[in-house]
Amino acid sequence: MRFPPRIIRIGAAGALLSALLVGGTVTAGTADAAPASVGSICYGALPSQAHDTLDLIAKGGPYPYAQDGTVFDNRESVLPQQSGGYYHEYTVITPGSPTRGARRIVTGERSREDYYTSDHYATFDLVDFGC
């Protein structure tokens, strides 16, 4: 299995995920603590189009849509609250869809985390590159 260069970008979100996976505890209320509504997904469980998007992000583009790389404002407040401009969104192509579809990768800058949503921001999964 090929892993993109972002695998080394664990940060606070990765620490949170690691603590949860090994049965540790996490103190809620910090800016980096993920809300309970954020799950996790193994890199290998992502659709192949998400792998393509992560590869493009690692390369810096070019992206298939003009909206790719724009600021994601987290208006839904599903992701941890951060300052404006922290999150950026990228399209995960949906085969057969005449539009951009509902699938996205949303990246975070400081902790360098990657989130996947298949339902247009209703839920997110933190991508785990270690499984």
C-alpha positions in Angstrom: 0.0 0.0 0.0 1.3 3.4 -0.9 1.0 6.2 1.7 1.1 9.9 0.7 3.8 12.2 2.3 1.2 13.5 4.7 1.5 10.3 6.8 4.0 12.0 9.0 1.6 14.8 9.8 0.0 13.4 13.0 -0.1 16.5 15.3 -2.7 16.9 18.0 -5.5 15.2 16.0 -3.3 12.1 15.6 -2.5 12.1 19.3 -6.2 12.2 20.0 -6.9 9.3 17.7 -4.0 7.3 19.1 -5.3 7.8 22.6 -8.8 6.7 21.6 -7.5 3.6 19.7 -5.4 2.3 22.6 -8.0 3.0 25.2 -6.5 6.2 26.7 -8.4 9.2 27.9 -8.7 12.6 26.3 -9.6 15.8 28.0 -12.3 17.7 26.1 -12.5 21.4 25.8 -9.2 22.2 24.2 -9.0 23.8 20.8 -7.4 20.7 19.3 -9.8 18.1 20.8 -12.1 16.7 18.1 -15.8 16.8 18.8 -17.5 13.5 19.5 -19.2 13.7 16.0 -15.9 13.3 14.2 -15.0 9.6 13.6 -12.0 8.0 12.0 -11.4 6.1 8.8 -8.3 4.1 7.7 -6.6 5.4 4.6 -7.1 2.1 3.0 -10.8 2.2 3.5 -11.2 5.5 1.6 -12.5 5.4 -1.9 -9.8 5.5 -4.6 -10.8 8.9 -5.6 -10.0 10.2 -2.1 -6.5 8.7 -2.5 -6.2 10.7 -5.8 -7.3 13.9 -4.0 -4.8 13.4 -1.1 -2.1 12.8 -3.7 -3.0 16.1 -5.5 -2.9 17.9 -2.1 0.5 16.5 -1.4 1.7 17.7 -4.8 0.0 21.1 -4.5 -2.3 20.5 -7.5 -3.4 21.0 -10.1 -6.9 20.5 -8.9 -10.0 19.6 -11.0 -12.2 22.4 -9.6 -11.7 26.1 -9.0 -13.1 25.7 -5.5 -10.4 23.2 -4.5 -8.0 24.7 -1.9 -10.4 27.4 -0.8 -11.1 28.1 2.8 -13.6 25.9 4.6 -15.4 27.9 7.2 -16.7 25.0 9.4 -20.1 26.7 9.6 -21.6 23.4 10.6 -19.2 23.3 13.6 -18.6 19.6 13.2 -14.8 20.0 13.1 -12.9 21.4 16.1 -13.2 25.2 16.2 -10.2 27.0 14.8 -9.4 30.5 13.6 -10.6 31.6 10.1 -8.5 30.2 7.3 -7.4 27.1 9.2 -9.3 24.6 7.1 -9.3 24.1 3.3 -11.5 21.9 1.2 -10.8 19.7 -1.8 -13.2 17.8 -4.0 -13.2 14.0 -4.0 -14.6 13.2 -7.4 -17.8 11.1 -7.4 -18.0 8.9 -10.5 -21.1 9.5 -12.6 -22.0 12.7 -10.8 -22.7 15.7 -13.1 -21.6 18.0 -10.3 -18.8 18.1 -7.7 -20.8 15.7 -5.6 -20.9 15.5 -1.8 -17.4 14.0 -1.1 -14.6 16.2 0.2 -11.2 16.2 2.0 -10.9 19.0 4.4 -7.4 19.7 5.7 -6.3 21.6 8.8 -3.2 23.7 8.7 -1.5 23.7 12.2 -2.0 20.0 13.1 -1.9 19.0 9.5 -4.9 16.7 9.8 -7.0 15.4 6.9 -10.8 14.8 7.3 -13.0 12.9 4.8 -16.7 13.6 4.4 -19.0 11.7 2.1 -22.1 13.6 3.0 -21.2 17.2 2.3 -20.1 18.2 5.7 -22.8 16.5 7.8 -20.2 14.1 9.3 -16.4 13.9 9.1 -13.8 11.1 9.6 -10.2 11.9 10.5 -8.0 10.0 8.0 -5.7 7.5 9.8 -2.7 6.8 7.6 -1.4 4.2 10.0 -3.9 1.4 9.4 
